[in-house]
């Protein structure tokens, strides 16, 4: 972590990551809470319900894997500056 002029560690990147993780978990929670209503409204089978939930999980998991490989190559600082700008 970098030190600011007041001597405290600069926590901007930490808080940005923390907020992003909270937002992501909120979306997963909303999806988990609404799937039962979707099942009742559209007469979905358990298999269809699983396919709908899986459609939201695979892109997230694959993006974490592939983007982590890219980030390791170009560096976290570059990505953080790009994301903040």
HELIX and SHEET records of a PDB file:
HELIX    1   1 UNK A   12  UNK A   42  1                                  31    
HELIX    2   2 UNK A   46  UNK A   74  1                                  29    
HELIX    3   3 UNK A   76  UNK A   84  1                                   9    
END                                                                             
